[in-house]
Amino acid sequence: MASESSPMASGAPLFTHERRQQIAYLLEAQQRVTVSELSRLFSVSEVTIRKDLAWLETQKVAVRTHGGAVAVVVGTNEMGFDIREHLQQTEKDRIGSAAADSVQNGETIFIDASTTGLAMAQLLKTRRDLTVVTNGLRSGMTLVGLPGISVLIPGGMLREESFSLVGTWGTAVLKQIHISRAFLGARGFTFNEGLTDVNGEEVELKRAIVASAREVVAIIDHSKWGEIALATFCPIERIKMIITDVNAPDAMVAQARSMGIEVLMA
């Protein structure tokens, strides 16, 4: 059932949260799972697996069926933040590190509420005279109170799925700020559709950011290349740089570079 690329643990039994993360990975990879197969794979009871699937359903990762579960439909639902944070975690950490390394003291930057944005924010703690604008509560709380870093969180409605603030309240503030670079995650990236996301309110806020920022930097792992989500928030011509991982598709990377987009492989 598990592919060679699946993050199946070997040896010691998994903790509950680790097992649930790996079930979420399997759902994303193959779209459906069965209780009996998962029970054998993880060496736990079917009762335990049913509890795992019930929890994943509350996180909008799975829809339970008779004998198993299917993945939510991509583009109309979204995984909870704590699940997404651990998908492609190694890649996101590397992308976040590369993005953080590019930030200069004295800049005013925007970091969105993506899990890759959080990975980036966690590595900015030594910067000085840095202003970080973010709609991500997790990123904001990571940086608040640090010497040399000012944090601005535009107001809005709180979204539980992404721990983000969205809405027209925040867009008015953005028009008054000079943002040098916006670091934006996405659920999909293609040359025709640009950067896309699954939630309409997140899309509207990100469009306002794209309109305000001097430069847009996409922070996307390889799984986002060639995918299209609900709506476009950034057209291809507005992307200055893409920071991604080494597994990004070679042909698309070459095409992006031929279009004048700088691509950094972390």
Protein Blocks (a to p, Z undefined) as FASTA:
>chain_A
ZZfkbccdehjaddfklmmmmmmmmmmmnopacfklmmmmnopafklmmmmmmmmmmnom
accdehiacdddehjaccdfklmmmgoklmmmmmmmmmmmmpcghiacdddfbfklmmmm
mmmmmpghiacddfbfklmmmmgopahiacdddeddddfklopaedjklmmmmmmpccfb
acdddfbdcfklopadfbfklmmmmmmmmmmpmbdcddddfklgopacfbdcbdfklpmb
dcddfkbcfklmmmmmmnopacddZZ
